[in-house]
Amino acid sequence: MKNKYDVYIFIGSDEKQVKKFVKELENTFPEDYEREVYFADETPVSDIISSANNLSLFGASKIIKVYNFEKHLKQLISYSLNP
């Protein structure tokens, strides 16, 4: 059985509104999901993709949030199409 991966991309100039949408979406997932946060301007894309490839250590699954992801946009979209 193939695993299902959901990828949500929020882009906008109103950072407050984007954060609100992200928080609302995150609240729809179970509390036992592990959460990780990365800032693309500080984190190599290989580290972010490696995290996505590794299973959650503490929960059923995990949520990975990447801020300022535009720097790695091509690599992250490519990964999301074929994890």
Secondary structure, 3 states (H helix, E strand, C coil): CCCCCCCCCCCCCCHHHHHHHHHHHHCCCCCCCEEEEEECCCCCHHHHHHHHHCCCCCCCCEEEEEECHHHHHHHHHHHHHCC
